[in-house]
Amino acid sequence: MSDTQNSGGGTSGQTVTFIYTTLPSMDQANRLADALVGEGLAACANAFGGMTSTYVWDGKVQREQEVAVIFKTQAARAAAAIAEIERLHPYDVPVAVAFDAAHAAGPFAKWIADQTSSAV
């Protein structure tokens, strides 16, 4: 494999991990992003507004507008990042799911590792 597309994490040896969650508003998404990035648990957060979620809660089909957030971190920080999401999240049952990248550009993977390594 080349330096620009190694399994999981490029040249750093760290696996790039994405964590997905949803929040009820952009303001809450930004607050959670500030907390995780500020604590070094994530290198970056992308918030996508205007999403509609349909789900069953209390036995009834519900439909709500939500904001999806994807955090970029390294695998070694994923459990701590998810624990912090659960601690700060306004929902009783927040989604917090981690996905490892199969491939990542070397410089990107190194940047993720550099931004999140001080807390490891």
N, C-alpha and C positions, 0 to 999 in steps of 0.2 A: 504494500500500500504506500501511497505517496504521503508526504507531510501534510498535504492539504485535505486528505480524506482518509483518516485512520479510524478504525473501529472504535466507536465510543468517545474518543476524545482527542484526536490529533496528536501532536508531539508532546503534550504535557503529561500523558499517561493517566490523566484524570478523565472519568466518564462524564460527559455533559448530560445533565438531567433537566427535564422540563417538568414543572409542577403546575397542574391545572386546578383552578378553583373558580367559583362564581360568587358575586356579591350583589346586594340589592341596589347599589348606586355607584356612580363613578367616584364620588367623594370618599366612600368607604373603601373602594378599590385603591384609590390613591393613598389613603392612610395606611392600608396594609402593605402596599408596595414600598412606601417610605420606611416602614418599620423593618421589613425583611432586607431591603437593600442597605439601609442604615446600619443594621446589625451584622452585615456581611454574610447573611444566610442566602442571599441571592445576588447575582451580579446585575440583574436587570429584571424589569417586569413590564409586560405588554398588556394593556387593558383595552378590551374591545366592548364598547357600549352598543346598545340597541339590540341585544339578544333577547329572544323570547324563550322561556323555559316552560315546558309542560310536564307535570309530574303529579303523583298521587300523594296527598298529605291528609291525615285524619279521615281516610276513606273517601276522599273526594278528589276529582281531577282539578288541578289548579293550573293557572297560567299566569306567569309574572314576567315583567321585564327585568333583566339582570345584566350584569357586566361580567364578562369572562376575563380572567387574568391568567397569563402564563408567566411563571417565574423561571428564570434561567439560572441554574446552579450546577454544582458538581455532585456526583452520587454520594460522596462522603458527607455532604451537608443536607441531603434530602430529608432524612428523618428529623433533624432539628428544625428544618424549615417547616415541615408539615406540623410538627408539634406547636410551633409558634403560630401558624395559620389557625390551628384548632383553638389555641388560647385566645387569640384576638378576634376571631370570626364572630359576626353577630348571629349566625344561624345555629339552631340546636344541633343540626346534623350537616355540617359543611362538607362539600366535596373537596378533597385534597388528594390528588392522585399524581404519582410521579411516573414519568416515562423516560427511560434512558435513550439517548440518541444512538442510532446504529452507526452513524458516521457524522463527523464534524470537521470543519476546516480547522487546520492546526492553529492558526493565529486566534481564531475565535475560541477554541477550547482552552488555549493558554490564557486568554483574557478572562474567561469564566473562572478558571482556577486561581488566577492572580487576585481577582476581586473577592473571592470567597475563601481563600486559604488562611487569611490571618485569624479567622475564628475557628479553624480546625484544630 
